[in-house]
């Protein structure tokens, strides 16, 4: 009995690891959020597919567990990396009373890595990854993390910067980080990483405010005090001598 929790990266086949492809091909059942299953439709067309809408993560885990307990090999797909804001942890919790079911985490390319590559090299030095979604984390704690990361001079990668219900969250995040970061700090954002309509923008922290171009499918990068723009690319130097 086996469940692969598979990170599929942005969803484009060329961004998927051979391990991820092999795990899906080996599986009898594929479980996932409807959009993510659609992204790998060419790999799952001959398999049993179980999918749900958003905000039903625990239900999907239970569906995967039920299939595994029936003796089937399951691929539970999620975007990015299965262990970075992915489903590996939740799946392990749901299956905690079933040690006979083997849970295997298959890593994928998370948005911090794929988005940074599009922009240049903004995460070359120490950095923090922070989600602005307060569905599972109180905003007070998110605010504390943003302030601490800014004061520690981390480059910051921001997930879930804005949604229909959270229109001003990236604005609030920028205000919080301005306690220790200049408004002209080099920043950037990437929309639809590795998918149709990909768009990358290099800007300043001031440009993040009142920005209607940023949405839920955008990953935002805020530089540290050394970050600069080199030939249109966002670069955070690591400090090598002679450069």
Backbone as JSON, one array per atom type, in Angstrom:
{
  "sequence": "XXXXXXXXXXXXXXXXXXXXXXXXXXXXXXXXXXXXXXXXXXXXXXXXXXXXXXXXXXXXXXXXXXXXXXXXXXXXXXXXXXXXXXXXXXXXXXXXXXXXXXXXXXXXXXXXXXXXXXXXXXXXXXXXXXXXXXXXXXXXXXXXXXXXXXXXXXXXXXXXXXXXXXXXXXXXXXXXXXXXXXXXXXXXXXXXXXXXXXXXXXXXXXXXXXXXXXXXXXXXXXXXXXXXXXXXXXXXXXXXXXX",
  "N": [[0.86, -1.19, 0.0], [0.67, 2.09, -0.98], [1.29, 5.58, -1.17], [2.13, 8.11, -3.26], [3.06, 11.38, -2.79], [3.01, 13.86, -4.9], [4.93, 16.42, -6.18], [4.35, 18.54, -8.79], [5.57, 20.72, -9.85], [5.26, 23.78, -11.73], [3.49, 22.63, -13.46], [3.89, 22.32, -16.16], [5.19, 19.91, -18.39], [7.99, 19.91, -18.87], [9.01, 21.01, -16.59], [8.69, 19.11, -14.69], [10.04, 16.55, -12.6], [11.85, 13.53, -13.49], [11.34, 11.59, -11.55], [8.84, 12.36, -10.55], [7.19, 12.01, -12.8], [7.52, 9.24, -13.16], [6.36, 8.27, -10.79], [3.67, 8.95, -11.11], [3.07, 7.48, -13.4], [3.39, 4.89, -12.44], [1.28, 4.59, -10.71], [-2.06, 3.53, -9.82], [-4.24, 5.06, -9.24], [-5.01, 8.51, -9.42], [-5.04, 11.38, -7.51], [-6.2, 14.66, -6.78], [-6.41, 18.31, -6.69], [-8.72, 19.76, -8.9], [-7.67, 21.52, -10.97], [-4.92, 20.91, -10.9], [-4.84, 18.24, -11.59], [-5.75, 18.47, -14.19], [-3.55, 19.71, -15.34], [-1.76, 17.66, -15.65], [-2.93, 15.95, -17.43], [-2.24, 14.4, -19.66], [-0.75, 12.39, -18.61], [-2.47, 10.96, -17.02], [-4.62, 9.9, -18.34], [-5.37, 7.22, -18.71], [-5.98, 6.29, -16.22], [-7.58, 5.82, -12.99], [-9.2, 8.61, -11.78], [-9.5, 10.94, -9.17], [-10.85, 13.88, -8.04], [-11.21, 17.13, -6.47], [-12.7, 20.34, -5.65], [-11.23, 23.53, -4.66], [-10.15, 24.09, -1.22], [-10.76, 21.66, -0.12], [-8.88, 19.98, 0.91], [-8.34, 18.07, 2.97], [-10.32, 16.22, 2.47], [-9.46, 15.23, 0.0], [-7.14, 13.95, 0.81], [-8.21, 11.9, 2.35], [-9.57, 10.5, 0.39], [-7.41, 9.57, -1.09], [-6.19, 7.94, 0.8], [-8.18, 6.01, 1.26], [-8.19, 4.72, -1.23], [-5.62, 3.66, -1.25], [-5.79, 1.87, 0.88], [-7.34, 0.0, -0.26], [-5.58, -1.4, -1.64], [-4.44, -0.21, -3.81], [-2.01, 1.63, -5.74], [-1.27, 4.98, -5.26], [-1.13, 8.24, -6.66], [-0.83, 11.33, -5.42], [-1.31, 14.38, -6.5], [0.16, 17.64, -6.44], [0.7, 21.16, -6.87], [3.87, 22.8, -7.53], [6.21, 22.11, -4.99], [5.77, 19.17, -3.13], [6.28, 19.26, -0.44], [6.49, 21.92, 0.27], [4.36, 24.16, 1.22], [2.68, 22.27, 0.27], [0.99, 19.05, -0.03], [2.11, 17.0, 1.43], [2.53, 16.98, 4.24], [-0.11, 17.13, 5.33], [-1.21, 14.81, 4.27], [0.32, 12.87, 5.59], [-0.56, 13.3, 8.2], [-3.3, 12.63, 8.04], [-3.09, 9.94, 7.45], [-2.0, 8.89, 9.72], [-2.83, 6.86, 11.5], [-2.45, 4.61, 10.09], [0.06, 2.97, 9.66], [0.8, 1.01, 7.92], [0.47, 1.94, 5.41], [2.53, 3.26, 3.05], [3.95, 6.42, 2.82], [5.23, 8.45, 0.43], [7.15, 11.16, -0.33], [7.44, 13.08, -3.17], [9.56, 15.32, -4.54], [9.14, 18.59, -6.05], [9.48, 21.41, -8.31], [9.35, 24.28, -6.6], [7.52, 27.44, -6.46], [9.17, 29.49, -5.55], [11.71, 28.82, -6.47], [11.37, 28.39, -9.3], [10.23, 30.82, -10.07], [12.2, 32.64, -9.25], [14.22, 31.95, -11.03], [13.19, 32.88, -13.43], [13.24, 35.63, -13.02], [15.92, 36.15, -12.58], [18.36, 36.11, -10.37], [17.44, 36.36, -7.57], [17.47, 35.07, -5.08], [19.95, 34.26, -4.17], [21.37, 34.61, -1.82], [20.74, 34.26, 1.78], [17.29, 33.73, 2.44], [13.73, 34.25, 2.98], [10.61, 32.53, 2.88], [7.32, 33.4, 2.63], [3.87, 33.04, 3.09], [0.99, 34.91, 2.31], [-1.54, 34.11, 2.78], [-4.22, 33.93, 4.97], [-5.91, 31.89, 5.66], [-5.28, 29.61, 7.11], [-3.37, 30.5, 8.82], [-3.05, 32.92, 11.31], [-3.41, 36.43, 10.63], [-1.95, 38.13, 12.28], [0.29, 36.64, 12.97], [1.48, 36.28, 10.49], [2.12, 38.93, 9.92], [4.03, 39.4, 11.91], [6.07, 37.68, 11.07], [6.74, 38.8, 8.59], [7.76, 41.29, 9.4], [9.93, 40.49, 10.98], [11.52, 39.16, 9.08], [12.14, 41.29, 7.39], [13.57, 42.98, 9.12], [15.74, 41.36, 9.61], [17.03, 41.51, 7.26], [16.54, 39.71, 5.17], [16.17, 38.51, 1.82], [12.93, 38.23, 0.45], [10.5, 35.9, -0.46], [7.26, 35.89, -1.58], [4.31, 34.13, -1.28], [0.93, 33.64, -2.45], [-0.03, 36.42, -2.71], [-2.26, 38.02, -3.14], [-5.82, 37.99, -3.43], [-9.26, 37.67, -4.5], [-10.7, 38.22, -2.19], [-8.76, 39.19, -0.59], [-7.59, 41.72, -1.32], [-5.86, 43.77, -0.54], [-3.62, 42.71, 0.69], [-0.9, 42.39, -0.18], [-0.22, 45.03, -0.3], [-0.36, 45.75, 2.39], [1.64, 44.09, 3.34], [3.91, 45.2, 2.15], [3.94, 47.7, 3.42], [4.45, 46.88, 6.06], [7.02, 45.71, 5.8], [8.43, 47.95, 5.16], [9.39, 48.99, 7.45], [11.98, 48.28, 7.74], [13.04, 48.03, 5.24], [13.89, 49.85, 2.33], [11.73, 51.87, 0.29], [12.53, 51.9, -2.31], [13.71, 49.48, -2.7], [14.9, 46.9, -4.78], [12.64, 44.8, -6.46], [10.5, 42.13, -7.66], [8.08, 40.35, -9.67], [6.38, 37.36, -10.71], [4.01, 36.08, -12.89], [1.87, 33.27, -13.44], [3.85, 31.17, -13.58], [5.85, 29.2, -15.65], [3.71, 28.48, -17.2], [1.09, 29.0, -19.66], [0.9, 32.37, -20.63], [2.82, 33.42, -18.97], [4.45, 35.97, -17.13], [6.87, 38.34, -16.3], [8.02, 40.84, -14.08], [10.2, 43.4, -13.18], [10.65, 45.56, -10.49], [10.16, 48.12, -7.96], [9.84, 48.12, -4.33], [7.9, 49.97, -3.74], [6.34, 49.88, -5.99], [4.81, 47.67, -5.65], [2.57, 48.24, -4.25], [-0.91, 49.01, -4.57], [-1.17, 47.62, -6.95], [-2.67, 46.29, -9.56], [-1.99, 44.26, -11.21], [-0.95, 42.13, -9.89], [-1.87, 38.96, -8.68], [-3.54, 35.96, -7.44], [-2.13, 34.02, -8.72], [0.44, 34.82, -8.79], [3.84, 35.2, -7.87], [5.79, 36.93, -5.58], [8.83, 38.74, -5.24], [11.0, 40.17, -2.96], [13.77, 42.15, -2.57], [16.94, 42.12, -0.69], [19.09, 44.37, 1.23], [21.25, 44.47, -0.47], [20.47, 43.72, -2.97], [20.23, 44.11, -6.5], [19.6, 45.46, -9.82], [20.68, 43.99, -12.71], [21.38, 44.35, -15.97], [18.65, 44.2, -16.53], [17.87, 42.06, -14.98], [16.98, 40.65, -11.79], [19.11, 40.58, -9.11], [20.7, 39.21, -6.3], [23.56, 39.76, -4.71], [26.05, 37.48, -3.47], [28.39, 38.06, -2.34], [30.95, 37.52, -3.29], [34.43, 38.08, -3.62], [36.11, 40.4, -5.78], [34.17, 40.81, -7.65]],
  "CA": [[0.0, 0.0, 0.0], [1.61, 3.18, -1.2], [0.8, 6.86, -1.68], [3.13, 9.1, -3.65], [2.59, 12.76, -2.78], [3.85, 14.26, -6.02], [5.03, 17.81, -6.58], [4.43, 18.57, -10.26], [6.09, 22.01, -10.27], [4.2, 24.65, -12.28], [2.53, 21.82, -14.21], [4.43, 22.05, -17.48], [5.94, 18.66, -18.37], [9.43, 20.13, -18.83], [9.38, 21.38, -15.23], [8.48, 17.96, -13.82], [11.19, 15.68, -12.48], [11.6, 12.15, -13.91], [10.76, 10.86, -10.42], [7.41, 12.7, -10.49], [6.54, 11.33, -13.93], [7.53, 7.81, -12.9], [5.41, 7.98, -9.71], [2.32, 9.01, -11.68], [2.91, 6.36, -14.33], [3.31, 3.65, -11.66], [0.08, 4.59, -9.88], [-3.36, 3.09, -10.33], [-5.19, 6.13, -8.99], [-4.45, 9.86, -9.29], [-5.91, 12.24, -6.71], [-5.7, 16.03, -6.71], [-7.26, 19.46, -6.99], [-9.13, 19.66, -10.3], [-6.75, 22.23, -11.86], [-3.62, 20.23, -10.96], [-5.05, 17.01, -12.37], [-5.84, 18.9, -15.58], [-2.21, 20.05, -15.81], [-1.03, 16.43, -15.99], [-3.95, 15.11, -18.05], [-1.65, 13.45, -20.6], [-0.18, 11.28, -17.84], [-3.49, 10.29, -16.21], [-5.81, 9.6, -19.14], [-5.75, 5.82, -18.6], [-6.01, 5.96, -14.79], [-8.72, 6.27, -12.19], [-8.91, 9.96, -11.3], [-10.39, 11.49, -8.16], [-10.48, 15.27, -7.83], [-12.17, 17.98, -5.77], [-12.45, 21.76, -5.79], [-10.36, 24.1, -3.63], [-10.55, 24.07, 0.19], [-11.17, 20.31, 0.27], [-7.61, 19.26, 0.98], [-8.44, 16.89, 3.84], [-11.16, 15.25, 1.75], [-8.62, 14.58, -1.0], [-6.25, 13.04, 1.53], [-9.01, 10.72, 2.73], [-9.81, 9.75, -0.85], [-6.15, 8.89, -1.42], [-5.99, 6.88, 1.79], [-9.15, 4.94, 0.98], [-7.74, 3.96, -2.4], [-4.43, 2.91, -0.85], [-6.22, 0.77, 1.74], [-7.92, -1.01, -1.16], [-4.47, -2.07, -2.28], [-4.03, 0.5, -5.02], [-0.93, 2.61, -5.64], [-1.9, 6.28, -5.47], [-0.34, 9.45, -6.86], [-1.57, 12.5, -4.94], [-0.56, 15.45, -7.15], [-0.02, 19.02, -6.01], [1.59, 22.04, -7.63], [5.11, 23.15, -6.86], [6.85, 21.03, -4.24], [4.8, 18.54, -2.23], [6.62, 19.55, 0.95], [6.54, 23.36, 0.49], [2.96, 24.55, 1.08], [2.04, 21.19, -0.46], [0.08, 18.16, 0.68], [2.81, 15.89, 2.08], [2.29, 17.0, 5.68], [-1.52, 16.81, 5.61], [-1.4, 13.39, 3.95], [0.91, 12.09, 6.67], [-1.43, 13.42, 9.37], [-4.53, 11.87, 7.8], [-2.76, 8.51, 7.44], [-1.21, 8.6, 10.92], [-3.26, 5.61, 12.13], [-2.26, 3.51, 9.13], [1.49, 2.86, 9.34], [0.99, 0.04, 6.84], [0.47, 2.69, 4.15], [3.79, 3.98, 2.87], [3.8, 7.76, 2.26], [6.48, 8.83, -0.22], [7.11, 12.53, -0.85], [8.19, 13.27, -4.41], [9.73, 16.76, -4.62], [8.93, 19.29, -7.31], [10.07, 22.75, -8.33], [8.43, 25.23, -5.98], [7.46, 28.74, -7.14], [10.31, 30.31, -5.16], [12.83, 28.48, -7.35], [11.05, 28.62, -10.71], [10.03, 32.25, -10.27], [13.5, 33.3, -9.13], [14.96, 31.69, -12.26], [12.66, 33.76, -14.47], [13.66, 37.01, -12.73], [17.38, 36.27, -12.58], [18.97, 35.39, -9.24], [17.15, 37.14, -6.37], [17.54, 34.29, -3.84], [21.29, 33.68, -4.08], [21.78, 34.63, -0.41], [19.69, 33.83, 2.71], [15.98, 34.28, 2.11], [12.56, 33.71, 3.68], [9.42, 32.32, 2.06], [6.17, 33.7, 3.49], [2.57, 33.09, 2.43], [0.08, 35.92, 2.87], [-2.88, 33.53, 2.99], [-4.55, 33.79, 6.39], [-6.94, 30.87, 5.85], [-4.82, 28.67, 8.12], [-2.42, 31.19, 9.69], [-3.57, 34.24, 11.68], [-2.69, 37.53, 10.03], [-1.0, 38.68, 13.25], [1.53, 35.85, 12.89], [2.08, 36.61, 9.2], [2.69, 40.26, 10.08], [5.23, 39.24, 12.74], [7.1, 37.05, 10.24], [7.18, 39.79, 7.61], [8.58, 42.3, 10.08], [11.18, 39.86, 11.4], [12.32, 38.91, 7.88], [12.64, 42.58, 6.92], [14.57, 43.46, 10.06], [16.92, 40.49, 9.47], [17.54, 41.79, 5.92], [16.35, 38.6, 4.24], [15.34, 38.61, 0.63], [11.67, 37.57, 0.82], [9.64, 35.39, -1.52], [5.9, 35.94, -1.05], [3.28, 33.33, -1.94], [-0.47, 34.05, -2.21], [0.02, 37.84, -2.35], [-3.53, 38.74, -3.29], [-6.94, 37.24, -3.98], [-10.46, 38.51, -4.6], [-11.11, 38.63, -0.85], [-7.6, 39.76, 0.1], [-7.06, 42.62, -2.33], [-4.85, 44.71, -0.05], [-2.63, 42.04, 1.53], [0.46, 42.71, -0.61], [-0.01, 46.42, 0.1], [-0.09, 45.72, 3.82], [2.95, 43.46, 3.53], [4.92, 46.19, 1.79], [3.96, 48.69, 4.51], [5.11, 46.26, 7.22], [8.44, 45.54, 5.53], [9.07, 49.26, 5.04], [10.0, 49.32, 8.74], [13.42, 48.01, 7.66], [13.44, 48.03, 3.83], [13.6, 51.08, 1.61], [10.68, 51.73, -0.71], [13.14, 51.68, -3.62], [14.32, 48.15, -2.74], [14.57, 46.17, -6.0], [11.7, 43.69, -6.29], [9.97, 41.6, -8.92], [7.03, 39.35, -9.53], [6.16, 36.52, -11.88], [2.66, 35.52, -12.98], [1.71, 32.04, -14.23], [5.2, 30.62, -13.79], [5.92, 27.96, -16.4], [2.43, 28.19, -17.85], [0.7, 29.97, -20.69], [0.68, 33.7, -20.08], [3.85, 33.79, -18.0], [4.83, 37.38, -17.2], [7.8, 38.73, -15.25], [8.17, 42.28, -13.95], [11.15, 43.9, -12.2], [10.1, 46.83, -10.01], [10.6, 48.47, -6.61], [8.84, 47.75, -3.33], [6.8, 50.94, -3.85], [5.49, 49.48, -7.11], [3.96, 46.53, -5.26], [1.33, 48.78, -3.69], [-1.95, 49.41, -5.53], [-0.78, 46.98, -8.21], [-3.75, 45.39, -9.98], [-1.43, 43.19, -12.03], [-0.62, 41.03, -8.99], [-3.05, 38.17, -8.3], [-3.28, 34.73, -6.7], [-1.22, 33.18, -9.5], [1.67, 35.6, -8.85], [4.81, 35.06, -6.79], [6.48, 38.21, -5.44], [10.17, 38.67, -4.68], [11.46, 41.43, -2.39], [15.2, 42.02, -2.36], [17.53, 42.6, 0.55], [19.75, 45.67, 1.06], [22.29, 44.38, -1.49], [19.87, 43.32, -4.25], [20.3, 45.13, -7.55], [19.16, 45.07, -11.15], [21.8, 43.9, -13.64], [20.9, 44.06, -17.33], [17.23, 43.86, -16.49], [17.62, 40.9, -14.12], [17.04, 40.9, -10.35], [20.25, 39.81, -8.6], [21.12, 39.44, -4.91], [24.94, 39.27, -4.61], [26.4, 36.68, -2.3], [29.55, 38.69, -1.71], [32.25, 37.04, -3.77], [35.4, 39.15, -3.84], [36.56, 40.57, -7.15], [33.03, 41.01, -8.55]],
  "C": [[0.89, 1.24, 0.0], [0.9, 4.42, -1.73], [2.0, 7.74, -1.99], [2.47, 10.48, -3.55], [3.53, 13.5, -3.73], [3.79, 15.77, -6.29], [5.25, 17.88, -8.08], [5.02, 19.89, -10.76], [4.98, 22.91, -10.78], [3.16, 23.86, -13.07], [2.97, 21.5, -15.61], [5.33, 20.82, -17.43], [7.45, 18.88, -18.23], [9.92, 20.57, -17.46], [9.25, 20.21, -14.26], [9.72, 17.09, -13.78], [10.84, 14.29, -13.03], [10.97, 11.31, -12.8], [9.25, 11.12, -10.32], [6.65, 11.99, -11.6], [6.43, 9.84, -13.67], [6.5, 7.43, -11.83], [3.98, 7.99, -10.24], [2.07, 7.81, -12.6], [2.74, 5.04, -13.59], [1.96, 3.49, -10.96], [-1.16, 4.1, -10.61], [-4.38, 4.22, -10.27], [-4.44, 7.46, -8.87], [-5.47, 10.73, -8.59], [-5.33, 13.66, -6.72], [-6.78, 17.07, -6.91], [-7.51, 19.45, -8.49], [-8.14, 20.31, -11.26], [-5.44, 21.46, -12.01], [-3.72, 18.92, -11.73], [-5.11, 17.35, -13.86], [-4.46, 19.19, -16.16], [-1.4, 18.81, -16.21], [-1.94, 15.44, -16.72], [-3.37, 14.08, -19.0], [-1.07, 12.24, -19.89], [-1.24, 10.44, -17.13], [-4.68, 9.79, -17.01], [-6.26, 8.14, -19.05], [-5.88, 5.36, -17.15], [-7.32, 6.39, -14.14], [-8.35, 7.62, -11.58], [-9.97, 10.4, -10.29], [-9.95, 12.92, -7.87], [-11.58, 16.02, -7.09], [-11.81, 19.44, -6.06], [-11.51, 22.23, -4.68], [-11.0, 23.97, -2.25], [-11.1, 22.71, 0.62], [-9.95, 19.4, 0.37], [-7.7, 17.99, 1.81], [-9.28, 15.81, 3.18], [-10.34, 14.5, 0.7], [-7.66, 13.59, -0.35], [-6.98, 11.76, 1.92], [-9.31, 9.85, 1.51], [-8.57, 8.95, -1.23], [-5.92, 7.72, -0.48], [-6.93, 5.72, 1.54], [-8.7, 4.08, -0.2], [-6.52, 3.11, -2.06], [-4.81, 1.71, 0.0], [-6.92, -0.33, 0.94], [-6.83, -1.76, -1.93], [-3.96, -1.41, -3.53], [-2.85, 1.44, -4.73], [-1.49, 3.95, -6.08], [-0.86, 7.37, -5.71], [-1.23, 10.63, -6.46], [-0.8, 13.72, -5.45], [-0.88, 16.82, -6.55], [0.99, 19.88, -6.74], [2.85, 22.33, -6.83], [5.78, 21.95, -6.22], [5.86, 20.49, -3.21], [5.05, 18.87, -0.76], [6.74, 21.04, 1.25], [5.15, 23.92, 0.17], [2.19, 23.49, 0.29], [1.26, 20.27, 0.46], [0.77, 17.04, 1.45], [2.53, 15.83, 3.58], [0.88, 16.59, 6.05], [-1.78, 15.33, 5.36], [-0.84, 12.5, 5.06], [0.05, 12.14, 7.93], [-2.68, 12.57, 9.21], [-4.27, 10.37, 7.88], [-2.01, 8.06, 8.69], [-1.57, 7.27, 11.58], [-3.1, 4.41, 11.22], [-0.79, 3.41, 8.71], [1.78, 1.85, 8.24], [0.98, 0.7, 5.47], [1.74, 3.51, 4.06], [3.52, 5.33, 2.18], [5.16, 8.19, 1.72], [6.34, 10.23, -0.81], [8.02, 12.64, -2.07], [8.34, 14.77, -4.64], [9.47, 17.31, -6.01], [9.54, 20.67, -7.24], [9.05, 23.74, -7.77], [8.54, 26.6, -6.65], [8.62, 29.65, -6.76], [11.48, 30.07, -6.11], [12.53, 28.81, -8.81], [10.83, 30.1, -11.0], [11.33, 33.03, -10.19], [14.31, 33.13, -10.41], [14.49, 32.6, -13.39], [13.17, 35.19, -14.28], [15.16, 37.2, -12.8], [17.98, 35.44, -11.47], [18.71, 36.15, -7.93], [17.34, 36.4, -5.05], [18.9, 33.64, -3.65], [21.79, 33.64, -2.64], [20.59, 34.18, 0.46], [18.36, 34.49, 2.35], [14.89, 33.61, 2.94], [11.43, 33.56, 2.68], [8.2, 32.48, 2.97], [4.89, 33.74, 2.65], [1.7, 34.13, 3.11], [-1.32, 35.38, 3.07], [-3.12, 33.35, 4.49], [-5.7, 32.8, 6.62], [-6.57, 29.92, 6.97], [-3.86, 29.3, 9.12], [-2.97, 32.57, 10.03], [-2.73, 35.36, 11.07], [-1.65, 38.12, 10.98], [0.33, 37.95, 13.18], [2.24, 36.13, 11.57], [2.78, 37.97, 9.29], [4.0, 40.2, 10.87], [6.37, 38.66, 11.92], [7.63, 38.01, 9.19], [8.13, 40.81, 8.23], [9.94, 41.71, 10.47], [12.1, 39.61, 10.2], [12.92, 40.21, 7.34], [13.76, 43.08, 7.82], [15.86, 42.63, 9.99], [17.57, 40.65, 8.1], [17.54, 40.55, 5.02], [15.77, 39.12, 2.93], [14.09, 37.8, 0.95], [10.91, 37.16, -0.44], [8.23, 35.27, -0.94], [4.94, 35.12, -1.92], [1.91, 33.92, -1.6], [-0.57, 35.54, -1.86], [-1.32, 38.56, -2.38], [-4.58, 37.78, -3.83], [-8.14, 38.17, -4.03], [-10.89, 39.03, -3.23], [-9.98, 39.32, -0.09], [-6.88, 40.74, -0.83], [-5.89, 43.46, -1.83], [-3.72, 44.04, 0.72], [-1.2, 42.34, 1.11], [0.79, 44.17, -0.27], [0.36, 46.49, 1.58], [1.28, 45.12, 4.1], [4.08, 44.44, 3.22], [5.06, 47.25, 2.88], [4.71, 48.14, 5.72], [6.61, 46.16, 6.99], [9.18, 46.86, 5.38], [9.67, 49.72, 6.36], [11.51, 49.14, 8.67], [13.93, 47.99, 6.22], [13.04, 49.34, 3.18], [12.51, 50.83, 0.57], [11.25, 51.54, -2.11], [13.92, 50.36, -3.69], [13.93, 47.44, -4.03], [13.7, 44.94, -5.7], [11.31, 43.14, -7.67], [8.83, 40.66, -8.64], [6.85, 38.6, -10.84], [4.75, 35.94, -11.8], [2.69, 34.25, -13.83], [3.05, 31.4, -14.59], [5.12, 29.29, -14.54], [4.65, 27.56, -17.11], [2.15, 29.24, -18.93], [0.4, 31.32, -20.04], [1.7, 34.12, -19.04], [4.29, 35.24, -18.23], [5.74, 37.71, -16.03], [7.99, 40.24, -15.26], [9.21, 42.58, -12.88], [10.69, 45.29, -11.79], [10.76, 47.2, -8.69], [9.51, 48.06, -5.62], [7.65, 48.71, -3.38], [5.83, 50.53, -4.94], [4.57, 48.31, -6.77], [2.61, 47.02, -4.73], [0.38, 49.22, -4.8], [-1.66, 48.84, -6.92], [-1.83, 45.95, -8.6], [-3.26, 44.24, -10.85], [-1.13, 41.95, -11.2], [-1.9, 40.3, -8.59], [-2.61, 36.89, -7.61], [-2.29, 33.82, -7.42], [0.14, 33.87, -9.67], [2.55, 35.28, -7.64], [5.66, 36.32, -6.77], [7.83, 38.02, -4.76], [10.6, 40.06, -4.23], [12.93, 41.28, -2.04], [15.66, 42.39, -0.97], [18.3, 43.89, 0.27], [20.82, 45.66, -0.02], [21.74, 44.06, -2.88], [19.93, 44.46, -5.26], [19.79, 44.57, -8.87], [20.36, 45.13, -12.08], [21.27, 43.48, -15.01], [19.46, 43.55, -17.35], [16.87, 42.67, -15.62], [17.79, 41.28, -12.65], [18.1, 39.98, -9.74], [20.55, 40.2, -7.16], [22.54, 38.89, -4.78], [25.18, 38.46, -3.35], [27.66, 37.2, -1.63], [30.89, 38.16, -2.14], [33.18, 38.21, -4.05], [35.8, 39.2, -5.31], [35.44, 40.75, -8.15], [32.5, 42.42, -8.37]]
}
